[in-house]
């Protein structure tokens, strides 16, 4: 994600706002929402990050993401046999 990096973030918001964004991402992660890997990379690269953030980031990397989730099988679907529409 090209726009989610320290340089762009700091251009638009200050240090306090950046901390608020980080805290929000951590809270979202804590309730079990899988963050995009770009966000996790950005969080890992922050200077002076609290150790709790790294624990949550490591745990978040184990979440199954939408693009990785298995697709439902069409064999078990309740579609009528072909020609019986």
PyMOL Python script that loads the backbone (N, CA, C, O; Angstrom):
from pymol import cmd

cmd.read_pdbstr("""\
ATOM      1  N   UNK A   1       0.851  -1.169   0.000  1.00  0.00           N
ATOM      2  CA  UNK A   1       0.000   0.000   0.000  1.00  0.00           C
ATOM      3  C   UNK A   1       0.895   1.230   0.000  1.00  0.00           C
ATOM      4  O   UNK A   1       1.575   1.505   0.988  1.00  0.00           O
ATOM      5  N   UNK A   2       0.898   1.933  -1.048  1.00  0.00           N
ATOM      6  CA  UNK A   2       1.837   3.032  -1.265  1.00  0.00           C
ATOM      7  C   UNK A   2       1.636   4.205  -0.319  1.00  0.00           C
ATOM      8  O   UNK A   2       2.610   4.864   0.042  1.00  0.00           O
ATOM      9  N   UNK A   3       0.414   4.485   0.091  1.00  0.00           N
ATOM     10  CA  UNK A   3       0.169   5.679   0.892  1.00  0.00           C
ATOM     11  C   UNK A   3       0.292   5.449   2.384  1.00  0.00           C
ATOM     12  O   UNK A   3       0.295   6.413   3.150  1.00  0.00           O
ATOM     13  N   UNK A   4       0.394   4.211   2.819  1.00  0.00           N
ATOM     14  CA  UNK A   4       0.437   3.921   4.248  1.00  0.00           C
ATOM     15  C   UNK A   4       1.881   3.699   4.675  1.00  0.00           C
ATOM     16  O   UNK A   4       2.309   2.563   4.876  1.00  0.00           O
ATOM     17  N   UNK A   5       2.617   4.771   4.810  1.00  0.00           N
ATOM     18  CA  UNK A   5       3.982   4.680   5.301  1.00  0.00           C
ATOM     19  C   UNK A   5       4.262   5.895   6.174  1.00  0.00           C
ATOM     20  O   UNK A   5       3.476   6.842   6.200  1.00  0.00           O
ATOM     21  N   UNK A   6       5.374   5.868   6.882  1.00  0.00           N
ATOM     22  CA  UNK A   6       5.692   6.951   7.814  1.00  0.00           C
ATOM     23  C   UNK A   6       5.745   8.305   7.136  1.00  0.00           C
ATOM     24  O   UNK A   6       5.220   9.278   7.677  1.00  0.00           O
ATOM     25  N   UNK A   7       6.361   8.397   5.972  1.00  0.00           N
ATOM     26  CA  UNK A   7       6.523   9.696   5.310  1.00  0.00           C
ATOM     27  C   UNK A   7       5.169  10.308   4.969  1.00  0.00           C
ATOM     28  O   UNK A   7       4.931  11.481   5.255  1.00  0.00           O
ATOM     29  N   UNK A   8       4.293   9.535   4.369  1.00  0.00           N
ATOM     30  CA  UNK A   8       2.973  10.057   4.018  1.00  0.00           C
ATOM     31  C   UNK A   8       2.117  10.315   5.244  1.00  0.00           C
ATOM     32  O   UNK A   8       1.394  11.309   5.296  1.00  0.00           O
ATOM     33  N   UNK A   9       2.189   9.434   6.228  1.00  0.00           N
ATOM     34  CA  UNK A   9       1.399   9.620   7.437  1.00  0.00           C
ATOM     35  C   UNK A   9       1.824  10.887   8.167  1.00  0.00           C
ATOM     36  O   UNK A   9       0.974  11.667   8.596  1.00  0.00           O
ATOM     37  N   UNK A  10       3.122  11.099   8.314  1.00  0.00           N
ATOM     38  CA  UNK A  10       3.614  12.273   9.028  1.00  0.00           C
ATOM     39  C   UNK A  10       3.365  13.560   8.256  1.00  0.00           C
ATOM     40  O   UNK A  10       3.318  14.636   8.851  1.00  0.00           O
ATOM     41  N   UNK A  11       3.208  13.468   6.957  1.00  0.00           N
ATOM     42  CA  UNK A  11       2.911  14.654   6.161  1.00  0.00           C
ATOM     43  C   UNK A  11       1.520  15.182   6.499  1.00  0.00           C
ATOM     44  O   UNK A  11       1.293  16.391   6.476  1.00  0.00           O
ATOM     45  N   UNK A  12       0.598  14.289   6.809  1.00  0.00           N
ATOM     46  CA  UNK A  12      -0.787  14.689   7.033  1.00  0.00           C
ATOM     47  C   UNK A  12      -1.168  14.812   8.505  1.00  0.00           C
ATOM     48  O   UNK A  12      -2.064  15.584   8.844  1.00  0.00           O
ATOM     49  N   UNK A  13      -0.513  14.074   9.369  1.00  0.00           N
ATOM     50  CA  UNK A  13      -0.849  14.145  10.788  1.00  0.00           C
ATOM     51  C   UNK A  13       0.419  14.232  11.617  1.00  0.00           C
ATOM     52  O   UNK A  13       1.502  13.871  11.156  1.00  0.00           O
ATOM     53  N   UNK A  14       0.277  14.711  12.836  1.00  0.00           N
ATOM     54  CA  UNK A  14       1.415  14.848  13.732  1.00  0.00           C
ATOM     55  C   UNK A  14       1.681  13.572  14.509  1.00  0.00           C
ATOM     56  O   UNK A  14       1.044  12.543  14.285  1.00  0.00           O
ATOM     57  N   UNK A  15       2.630  13.659  15.424  1.00  0.00           N
ATOM     58  CA  UNK A  15       3.048  12.499  16.212  1.00  0.00           C
ATOM     59  C   UNK A  15       1.909  11.976  17.098  1.00  0.00           C
ATOM     60  O   UNK A  15       1.732  10.764  17.222  1.00  0.00           O
ATOM     61  N   UNK A  16       1.142  12.877  17.711  1.00  0.00           N
ATOM     62  CA  UNK A  16       0.031  12.440  18.568  1.00  0.00           C
ATOM     63  C   UNK A  16      -1.027  11.697  17.763  1.00  0.00           C
ATOM     64  O   UNK A  16      -1.563  10.683  18.211  1.00  0.00           O
ATOM     65  N   UNK A  17      -1.321  12.204  16.584  1.00  0.00           N
ATOM     66  CA  UNK A  17      -2.308  11.542  15.737  1.00  0.00           C
ATOM     67  C   UNK A  17      -1.796  10.194  15.245  1.00  0.00           C
ATOM     68  O   UNK A  17      -2.564   9.238  15.133  1.00  0.00           O
ATOM     69  N   UNK A  18      -0.494  10.116  14.949  1.00  0.00           N
ATOM     70  CA  UNK A  18       0.093   8.844  14.519  1.00  0.00           C
ATOM     71  C   UNK A  18      -0.042   7.812  15.639  1.00  0.00           C
ATOM     72  O   UNK A  18      -0.377   6.655  15.384  1.00  0.00           O
ATOM     73  N   UNK A  19       0.218   8.235  16.877  1.00  0.00           N
ATOM     74  CA  UNK A  19       0.047   7.324  18.009  1.00  0.00           C
ATOM     75  C   UNK A  19      -1.404   6.869  18.132  1.00  0.00           C
ATOM     76  O   UNK A  19      -1.670   5.712  18.458  1.00  0.00           O
ATOM     77  N   UNK A  20      -2.339   7.777  17.872  1.00  0.00           N
ATOM     78  CA  UNK A  20      -3.760   7.422  17.934  1.00  0.00           C
ATOM     79  C   UNK A  20      -4.108   6.400  16.857  1.00  0.00           C
ATOM     80  O   UNK A  20      -4.877   5.472  17.110  1.00  0.00           O
ATOM     81  N   UNK A  21      -3.550   6.562  15.658  1.00  0.00           N
ATOM     82  CA  UNK A  21      -3.779   5.600  14.573  1.00  0.00           C
ATOM     83  C   UNK A  21      -3.231   4.236  14.970  1.00  0.00           C
ATOM     84  O   UNK A  21      -3.888   3.215  14.768  1.00  0.00           O
ATOM     85  N   UNK A  22      -2.035   4.220  15.533  1.00  0.00           N
ATOM     86  CA  UNK A  22      -1.424   2.964  15.961  1.00  0.00           C
ATOM     87  C   UNK A  22      -2.287   2.305  17.031  1.00  0.00           C
ATOM     88  O   UNK A  22      -2.561   1.107  16.959  1.00  0.00           O
ATOM     89  N   UNK A  23      -2.719   3.086  18.027  1.00  0.00           N
ATOM     90  CA  UNK A  23      -3.553   2.529  19.091  1.00  0.00           C
ATOM     91  C   UNK A  23      -4.859   1.966  18.536  1.00  0.00           C
ATOM     92  O   UNK A  23      -5.323   0.915  18.979  1.00  0.00           O
ATOM     93  N   UNK A  24      -5.446   2.659  17.574  1.00  0.00           N
ATOM     94  CA  UNK A  24      -6.684   2.180  16.959  1.00  0.00           C
ATOM     95  C   UNK A  24      -6.452   0.857  16.225  1.00  0.00           C
ATOM     96  O   UNK A  24      -7.250  -0.072  16.348  1.00  0.00           O
ATOM     97  N   UNK A  25      -5.368   0.775  15.468  1.00  0.00           N
ATOM     98  CA  UNK A  25      -5.058  -0.471  14.759  1.00  0.00           C
ATOM     99  C   UNK A  25      -4.832  -1.615  15.738  1.00  0.00           C
ATOM    100  O   UNK A  25      -5.264  -2.742  15.495  1.00  0.00           O
ATOM    101  N   UNK A  26      -4.153  -1.322  16.850  1.00  0.00           N
ATOM    102  CA  UNK A  26      -3.911  -2.345  17.868  1.00  0.00           C
ATOM    103  C   UNK A  26      -5.236  -2.811  18.470  1.00  0.00           C
ATOM    104  O   UNK A  26      -5.445  -4.010  18.659  1.00  0.00           O
ATOM    105  N   UNK A  27      -6.130  -1.867  18.770  1.00  0.00           N
ATOM    106  CA  UNK A  27      -7.430  -2.238  19.340  1.00  0.00           C
ATOM    107  C   UNK A  27      -8.255  -3.066  18.358  1.00  0.00           C
ATOM    108  O   UNK A  27      -8.907  -4.034  18.751  1.00  0.00           O
ATOM    109  N   UNK A  28      -8.226  -2.690  17.095  1.00  0.00           N
ATOM    110  CA  UNK A  28      -8.940  -3.452  16.062  1.00  0.00           C
ATOM    111  C   UNK A  28      -8.366  -4.861  15.988  1.00  0.00           C
ATOM    112  O   UNK A  28      -9.106  -5.840  15.891  1.00  0.00           O
ATOM    113  N   UNK A  29      -7.052  -4.952  16.034  1.00  0.00           N
ATOM    114  CA  UNK A  29      -6.380  -6.248  16.010  1.00  0.00           C
ATOM    115  C   UNK A  29      -6.744  -7.075  17.241  1.00  0.00           C
ATOM    116  O   UNK A  29      -6.951  -8.285  17.144  1.00  0.00           O
ATOM    117  N   UNK A  30      -6.819  -6.425  18.382  1.00  0.00           N
ATOM    118  CA  UNK A  30      -7.081  -7.124  19.641  1.00  0.00           C
ATOM    119  C   UNK A  30      -8.446  -7.817  19.630  1.00  0.00           C
ATOM    120  O   UNK A  30      -8.603  -8.870  20.247  1.00  0.00           O
ATOM    121  N   UNK A  31      -9.428  -7.246  18.942  1.00  0.00           N
ATOM    122  CA  UNK A  31     -10.750  -7.881  18.913  1.00  0.00           C
ATOM    123  C   UNK A  31     -10.839  -8.975  17.853  1.00  0.00           C
ATOM    124  O   UNK A  31     -11.887  -9.600  17.691  1.00  0.00           O
ATOM    125  N   UNK A  32      -9.746  -9.207  17.135  1.00  0.00           N
ATOM    126  CA  UNK A  32      -9.692 -10.341  16.218  1.00  0.00           C
ATOM    127  C   UNK A  32      -9.839 -10.019  14.752  1.00  0.00           C
ATOM    128  O   UNK A  32     -10.002 -10.930  13.940  1.00  0.00           O
ATOM    129  N   UNK A  33      -9.788  -8.749  14.384  1.00  0.00           N
ATOM    130  CA  UNK A  33      -9.862  -8.376  12.974  1.00  0.00           C
ATOM    131  C   UNK A  33      -8.459  -8.481  12.377  1.00  0.00           C
ATOM    132  O   UNK A  33      -7.515  -7.874  12.883  1.00  0.00           O
ATOM    133  N   UNK A  34      -8.330  -9.242  11.318  1.00  0.00           N
ATOM    134  CA  UNK A  34      -7.023  -9.403  10.671  1.00  0.00           C
ATOM    135  C   UNK A  34      -6.676  -8.135   9.904  1.00  0.00           C
ATOM    136  O   UNK A  34      -7.380  -7.750   8.971  1.00  0.00           O
ATOM    137  N   UNK A  35      -5.596  -7.495  10.300  1.00  0.00           N
ATOM    138  CA  UNK A  35      -5.142  -6.288   9.610  1.00  0.00           C
ATOM    139  C   UNK A  35      -4.424  -6.667   8.321  1.00  0.00           C
ATOM    140  O   UNK A  35      -3.810  -7.732   8.249  1.00  0.00           O
ATOM    141  N   UNK A  36      -4.491  -5.814   7.302  1.00  0.00           N
ATOM    142  CA  UNK A  36      -3.721  -6.070   6.080  1.00  0.00           C
ATOM    143  C   UNK A  36      -2.229  -6.174   6.403  1.00  0.00           C
ATOM    144  O   UNK A  36      -1.734  -5.491   7.300  1.00  0.00           O
ATOM    145  N   UNK A  37      -1.534  -7.010   5.687  1.00  0.00           N
ATOM    146  CA  UNK A  37      -0.109  -7.215   5.960  1.00  0.00           C
ATOM    147  C   UNK A  37       0.696  -5.932   5.804  1.00  0.00           C
ATOM    148  O   UNK A  37       1.697  -5.755   6.498  1.00  0.00           O
ATOM    149  N   UNK A  38       0.285  -5.027   4.907  1.00  0.00           N
ATOM    150  CA  UNK A  38       0.978  -3.740   4.774  1.00  0.00           C
ATOM    151  C   UNK A  38       0.917  -2.957   6.075  1.00  0.00           C
ATOM    152  O   UNK A  38       1.891  -2.307   6.456  1.00  0.00           O
ATOM    153  N   UNK A  39      -0.214  -3.012   6.757  1.00  0.00           N
ATOM    154  CA  UNK A  39      -0.362  -2.301   8.023  1.00  0.00           C
ATOM    155  C   UNK A  39       0.566  -2.910   9.069  1.00  0.00           C
ATOM    156  O   UNK A  39       1.201  -2.193   9.842  1.00  0.00           O
ATOM    157  N   UNK A  40       0.637  -4.248   9.084  1.00  0.00           N
ATOM    158  CA  UNK A  40       1.513  -4.909  10.050  1.00  0.00           C
ATOM    159  C   UNK A  40       2.968  -4.556   9.796  1.00  0.00           C
ATOM    160  O   UNK A  40       3.724  -4.318  10.739  1.00  0.00           O
ATOM    161  N   UNK A  41       3.366  -4.520   8.535  1.00  0.00           N
ATOM    162  CA  UNK A  41       4.739  -4.128   8.199  1.00  0.00           C
ATOM    163  C   UNK A  41       5.023  -2.719   8.695  1.00  0.00           C
ATOM    164  O   UNK A  41       6.088  -2.455   9.253  1.00  0.00           O
ATOM    165  N   UNK A  42       4.071  -1.814   8.493  1.00  0.00           N
ATOM    166  CA  UNK A  42       4.241  -0.430   8.927  1.00  0.00           C
ATOM    167  C   UNK A  42       4.369  -0.357  10.447  1.00  0.00           C
ATOM    168  O   UNK A  42       5.230   0.353  10.966  1.00  0.00           O
ATOM    169  N   UNK A  43       3.515  -1.090  11.158  1.00  0.00           N
ATOM    170  CA  UNK A  43       3.573  -1.089  12.621  1.00  0.00           C
ATOM    171  C   UNK A  43       4.910  -1.623  13.116  1.00  0.00           C
ATOM    172  O   UNK A  43       5.475  -1.093  14.072  1.00  0.00           O
ATOM    173  N   UNK A  44       5.415  -2.663  12.476  1.00  0.00           N
ATOM    174  CA  UNK A  44       6.695  -3.245  12.891  1.00  0.00           C
ATOM    175  C   UNK A  44       7.853  -2.284  12.685  1.00  0.00           C
ATOM    176  O   UNK A  44       8.842  -2.341  13.415  1.00  0.00           O
ATOM    177  N   UNK A  45       7.744  -1.407  11.704  1.00  0.00           N
ATOM    178  CA  UNK A  45       8.841  -0.497  11.384  1.00  0.00           C
ATOM    179  C   UNK A  45       8.829   0.797  12.188  1.00  0.00           C
ATOM    180  O   UNK A  45       9.722   1.628  12.023  1.00  0.00           O
ATOM    181  N   UNK A  46       7.844   0.984  13.048  1.00  0.00           N
ATOM    182  CA  UNK A  46       7.800   2.195  13.866  1.00  0.00           C
ATOM    183  C   UNK A  46       8.936   2.189  14.881  1.00  0.00           C
ATOM    184  O   UNK A  46       9.274   1.149  15.448  1.00  0.00           O
ATOM    185  N   UNK A  47       9.508   3.338  15.098  1.00  0.00           N
ATOM    186  CA  UNK A  47      10.567   3.472  16.094  1.00  0.00           C
ATOM    187  C   UNK A  47       9.942   3.558  17.485  1.00  0.00           C
ATOM    188  O   UNK A  47       8.936   4.243  17.669  1.00  0.00           O
ATOM    189  N   UNK A  48      10.525   2.877  18.452  1.00  0.00           N
ATOM    190  CA  UNK A  48      10.072   2.964  19.836  1.00  0.00           C
ATOM    191  C   UNK A  48       8.715   2.350  20.099  1.00  0.00           C
ATOM    192  O   UNK A  48       7.995   2.796  20.994  1.00  0.00           O
ATOM    193  N   UNK A  49       8.357   1.342  19.339  1.00  0.00           N
ATOM    194  CA  UNK A  49       7.050   0.713  19.528  1.00  0.00           C
ATOM    195  C   UNK A  49       7.035  -0.087  20.827  1.00  0.00           C
ATOM    196  O   UNK A  49       8.032  -0.704  21.201  1.00  0.00           O
ATOM    197  N   UNK A  50       5.911  -0.066  21.495  1.00  0.00           N
ATOM    198  CA  UNK A  50       5.738  -0.797  22.749  1.00  0.00           C
ATOM    199  C   UNK A  50       5.767  -2.302  22.467  1.00  0.00           C
ATOM    200  O   UNK A  50       5.234  -2.744  21.449  1.00  0.00           O
ATOM    201  N   UNK A  51       6.383  -3.100  23.356  1.00  0.00           N
ATOM    202  CA  UNK A  51       6.461  -4.559  23.129  1.00  0.00           C
ATOM    203  C   UNK A  51       5.099  -5.225  22.924  1.00  0.00           C
ATOM    204  O   UNK A  51       4.996  -6.211  22.194  1.00  0.00           O
ATOM    205  N   UNK A  52       4.052  -4.691  23.564  1.00  0.00           N
ATOM    206  CA  UNK A  52       2.711  -5.262  23.382  1.00  0.00           C
ATOM    207  C   UNK A  52       2.298  -5.201  21.917  1.00  0.00           C
ATOM    208  O   UNK A  52       1.620  -6.102  21.422  1.00  0.00           O
ATOM    209  N   UNK A  53       2.697  -4.156  21.234  1.00  0.00           N
ATOM    210  CA  UNK A  53       2.363  -4.034  19.808  1.00  0.00           C
ATOM    211  C   UNK A  53       2.980  -5.181  19.013  1.00  0.00           C
ATOM    212  O   UNK A  53       2.339  -5.749  18.130  1.00  0.00           O
ATOM    213  N   UNK A  54       4.214  -5.512  19.330  1.00  0.00           N
ATOM    214  CA  UNK A  54       4.884  -6.572  18.580  1.00  0.00           C
ATOM    215  C   UNK A  54       4.260  -7.935  18.859  1.00  0.00           C
ATOM    216  O   UNK A  54       4.193  -8.779  17.965  1.00  0.00           O
ATOM    217  N   UNK A  55       3.805  -8.158  20.081  1.00  0.00           N
ATOM    218  CA  UNK A  55       3.139  -9.417  20.402  1.00  0.00           C
ATOM    219  C   UNK A  55       1.851  -9.533  19.588  1.00  0.00           C
ATOM    220  O   UNK A  55       1.566 -10.588  19.020  1.00  0.00           O
ATOM    221  N   UNK A  56       1.084  -8.463  19.532  1.00  0.00           N
ATOM    222  CA  UNK A  56      -0.162  -8.484  18.769  1.00  0.00           C
ATOM    223  C   UNK A  56       0.096  -8.629  17.273  1.00  0.00           C
ATOM    224  O   UNK A  56      -0.644  -9.324  16.578  1.00  0.00           O
ATOM    225  N   UNK A  57       1.137  -7.980  16.782  1.00  0.00           N
ATOM    226  CA  UNK A  57       1.481  -8.080  15.360  1.00  0.00           C
ATOM    227  C   UNK A  57       1.845  -9.520  15.011  1.00  0.00           C
ATOM    228  O   UNK A  57       1.392 -10.051  13.997  1.00  0.00           O
ATOM    229  N   UNK A  58       2.658 -10.144  15.846  1.00  0.00           N
ATOM    230  CA  UNK A  58       3.060 -11.526  15.592  1.00  0.00           C
ATOM    231  C   UNK A  58       1.835 -12.439  15.592  1.00  0.00           C
ATOM    232  O   UNK A  58       1.723 -13.330  14.749  1.00  0.00           O
ATOM    233  N   UNK A  59       0.921 -12.220  16.534  1.00  0.00           N
ATOM    234  CA  UNK A  59      -0.301 -13.026  16.591  1.00  0.00           C
ATOM    235  C   UNK A  59      -1.163 -12.773  15.353  1.00  0.00           C
ATOM    236  O   UNK A  59      -1.744 -13.706  14.799  1.00  0.00           O
ATOM    237  N   UNK A  60      -1.245 -11.523  14.923  1.00  0.00           N
ATOM    238  CA  UNK A  60      -2.075 -11.159  13.777  1.00  0.00           C
ATOM    239  C   UNK A  60      -1.594 -11.832  12.503  1.00  0.00           C
ATOM    240  O   UNK A  60      -2.409 -12.153  11.638  1.00  0.00           O
ATOM    241  N   UNK A  61      -0.319 -12.048  12.365  1.00  0.00           N
ATOM    242  CA  UNK A  61       0.211 -12.676  11.151  1.00  0.00           C
ATOM    243  C   UNK A  61      -0.268 -14.121  11.011  1.00  0.00           C
ATOM    244  O   UNK A  61      -0.169 -14.703   9.931  1.00  0.00           O
ATOM    245  N   UNK A  62      -0.783 -14.699  12.086  1.00  0.00           N
ATOM    246  CA  UNK A  62      -1.283 -16.075  12.017  1.00  0.00           C
ATOM    247  C   UNK A  62      -2.741 -16.141  11.582  1.00  0.00           C
ATOM    248  O   UNK A  62      -3.240 -17.229  11.297  1.00  0.00           O
ATOM    249  N   UNK A  63      -3.440 -15.004  11.523  1.00  0.00           N
ATOM    250  CA  UNK A  63      -4.851 -14.989  11.139  1.00  0.00           C
ATOM    251  C   UNK A  63      -5.003 -15.385   9.673  1.00  0.00           C
ATOM    252  O   UNK A  63      -4.180 -15.027   8.831  1.00  0.00           O
ATOM    253  N   UNK A  64      -6.047 -16.115   9.391  1.00  0.00           N
ATOM    254  CA  UNK A  64      -6.383 -16.452   8.011  1.00  0.00           C
ATOM    255  C   UNK A  64      -7.061 -15.240   7.386  1.00  0.00           C
ATOM    256  O   UNK A  64      -8.073 -14.756   7.893  1.00  0.00           O
ATOM    257  N   UNK A  65      -6.512 -14.763   6.309  1.00  0.00           N
ATOM    258  CA  UNK A  65      -7.070 -13.582   5.652  1.00  0.00           C
ATOM    259  C   UNK A  65      -8.009 -13.997   4.537  1.00  0.00           C
ATOM    260  O   UNK A  65      -7.953 -15.121   4.039  1.00  0.00           O
ATOM    261  N   UNK A  66      -8.870 -13.074   4.157  1.00  0.00           N
ATOM    262  CA  UNK A  66      -9.899 -13.345   3.155  1.00  0.00           C
ATOM    263  C   UNK A  66      -9.311 -13.922   1.871  1.00  0.00           C
ATOM    264  O   UNK A  66      -9.846 -14.883   1.319  1.00  0.00           O
ATOM    265  N   UNK A  67      -8.207 -13.336   1.391  1.00  0.00           N
ATOM    266  CA  UNK A  67      -7.630 -13.809   0.135  1.00  0.00           C
ATOM    267  C   UNK A  67      -6.995 -15.187   0.274  1.00  0.00           C
ATOM    268  O   UNK A  67      -6.729 -15.850  -0.729  1.00  0.00           O
ATOM    269  N   UNK A  68      -6.745 -15.632   1.528  1.00  0.00           N
ATOM    270  CA  UNK A  68      -6.134 -16.932   1.755  1.00  0.00           C
ATOM    271  C   UNK A  68      -7.170 -17.991   2.117  1.00  0.00           C
ATOM    272  O   UNK A  68      -6.862 -19.183   2.122  1.00  0.00           O
ATOM    273  N   UNK A  69      -8.389 -17.566   2.419  1.00  0.00           N
ATOM    274  CA  UNK A  69      -9.386 -18.511   2.907  1.00  0.00           C
ATOM    275  C   UNK A  69      -9.817 -19.459   1.789  1.00  0.00           C
ATOM    276  O   UNK A  69      -9.880 -19.075   0.621  1.00  0.00           O
ATOM    277  N   UNK A  70     -10.110 -20.693   2.167  1.00  0.00           N
ATOM    278  CA  UNK A  70     -10.534 -21.662   1.152  1.00  0.00           C
ATOM    279  C   UNK A  70     -11.864 -21.254   0.540  1.00  0.00           C
ATOM    280  O   UNK A  70     -12.750 -20.751   1.232  1.00  0.00           O
ATOM    281  N   UNK A  71     -11.995 -21.472  -0.745  1.00  0.00           N
ATOM    282  CA  UNK A  71     -13.228 -21.151  -1.458  1.00  0.00           C
ATOM    283  C   UNK A  71     -14.244 -22.271  -1.220  1.00  0.00           C
ATOM    284  O   UNK A  71     -13.870 -23.443  -1.169  1.00  0.00           O
ATOM    285  N   UNK A  72     -15.515 -21.921  -1.075  1.00  0.00           N
ATOM    286  CA  UNK A  72     -16.522 -22.970  -0.876  1.00  0.00           C
ATOM    287  C   UNK A  72     -16.606 -23.876  -2.101  1.00  0.00           C
ATOM    288  O   UNK A  72     -16.481 -23.426  -3.240  1.00  0.00           O
ATOM    289  N   UNK A  73     -16.815 -25.123  -1.845  1.00  0.00           N
ATOM    290  CA  UNK A  73     -16.914 -26.099  -2.923  1.00  0.00           C
ATOM    291  C   UNK A  73     -18.272 -25.981  -3.599  1.00  0.00           C
ATOM    292  O   UNK A  73     -19.297 -25.842  -2.932  1.00  0.00           O
ATOM    293  N   UNK A  74     -18.274 -26.036  -4.913  1.00  0.00           N
ATOM    294  CA  UNK A  74     -19.544 -25.980  -5.648  1.00  0.00           C
ATOM    295  C   UNK A  74     -20.197 -27.355  -5.706  1.00  0.00           C
ATOM    296  O   UNK A  74     -21.364 -27.467  -6.079  1.00  0.00           O
ATOM    297  N   UNK A  75     -19.464 -28.398  -5.345  1.00  0.00           N
ATOM    298  CA  UNK A  75     -20.022 -29.743  -5.380  1.00  0.00           C
ATOM    299  C   UNK A  75     -21.154 -29.894  -4.375  1.00  0.00           C
ATOM    300  O   UNK A  75     -22.118 -30.615  -4.630  1.00  0.00           O
ATOM    301  N   UNK A  76     -21.043 -29.217  -3.231  1.00  0.00           N
ATOM    302  CA  UNK A  76     -22.040 -29.348  -2.178  1.00  0.00           C
ATOM    303  C   UNK A  76     -23.148 -28.306  -2.291  1.00  0.00           C
ATOM    304  O   UNK A  76     -24.030 -28.254  -1.434  1.00  0.00           O
ATOM    305  N   UNK A  77     -23.117 -27.490  -3.315  1.00  0.00           N
ATOM    306  CA  UNK A  77     -24.118 -26.435  -3.433  1.00  0.00           C
ATOM    307  C   UNK A  77     -25.468 -27.035  -3.800  1.00  0.00           C
ATOM    308  O   UNK A  77     -25.562 -28.165  -4.280  1.00  0.00           O
ATOM    309  N   UNK A  78     -26.494 -26.257  -3.563  1.00  0.00           N
ATOM    310  CA  UNK A  78     -27.840 -26.737  -3.836  1.00  0.00           C
ATOM    311  C   UNK A  78     -28.342 -26.254  -5.190  1.00  0.00           C
ATOM    312  O   UNK A  78     -29.531 -25.978  -5.350  1.00  0.00           O
ATOM    313  N   UNK A  79     -27.460 -26.153  -6.145  1.00  0.00           N
ATOM    314  CA  UNK A  79     -27.858 -25.767  -7.491  1.00  0.00           C
ATOM    315  C   UNK A  79     -28.582 -26.935  -8.148  1.00  0.00           C
ATOM    316  O   UNK A  79     -28.208 -28.091  -7.952  1.00  0.00           O
ATOM    317  N   UNK A  80     -29.612 -26.636  -8.925  1.00  0.00           N
ATOM    318  CA  UNK A  80     -30.299 -27.734  -9.618  1.00  0.00           C
ATOM    319  C   UNK A  80     -29.376 -28.334 -10.674  1.00  0.00           C
ATOM    320  O   UNK A  80     -28.474 -27.655 -11.164  1.00  0.00           O
ATOM    321  N   UNK A  81     -29.594 -29.602 -11.029  1.00  0.00           N
ATOM    322  CA  UNK A  81     -28.781 -30.197 -12.095  1.00  0.00           C
ATOM    323  C   UNK A  81     -28.927 -29.360 -13.360  1.00  0.00           C
ATOM    324  O   UNK A  81     -29.961 -28.730 -13.579  1.00  0.00           O
ATOM    325  N   UNK A  82     -27.893 -29.357 -14.186  1.00  0.00           N
ATOM    326  CA  UNK A  82     -27.930 -28.499 -15.371  1.00  0.00           C
ATOM    327  C   UNK A  82     -29.139 -28.838 -16.233  1.00  0.00           C
ATOM    328  O   UNK A  82     -29.475 -30.006 -16.432  1.00  0.00           O
ATOM    329  N   UNK A  83     -29.783 -27.790 -16.739  1.00  0.00           N
ATOM    330  CA  UNK A  83     -30.962 -27.960 -17.568  1.00  0.00           C
ATOM    331  C   UNK A  83     -32.261 -27.889 -16.785  1.00  0.00           C
ATOM    332  O   UNK A  83     -33.327 -27.774 -17.390  1.00  0.00           O
ATOM    333  N   UNK A  84     -32.209 -27.953 -15.443  1.00  0.00           N
ATOM    334  CA  UNK A  84     -33.424 -27.913 -14.617  1.00  0.00           C
ATOM    335  C   UNK A  84     -33.606 -26.547 -13.971  1.00  0.00           C
ATOM    336  O   UNK A  84     -33.818 -26.461 -12.761  1.00  0.00           O
ATOM    337  N   UNK A  85     -33.527 -25.490 -14.750  1.00  0.00           N
ATOM    338  CA  UNK A  85     -33.673 -24.152 -14.183  1.00  0.00           C
ATOM    339  C   UNK A  85     -35.101 -23.906 -13.999  1.00  0.00           C
ATOM    340  O   UNK A  85     -35.488 -22.835 -13.530  1.00  0.00           O
TER     341      UNK A  85
END
""", "prot")
cmd.dss("prot")
cmd.show_as("cartoon", "prot")
cmd.util.cbc("prot")
cmd.orient("prot")
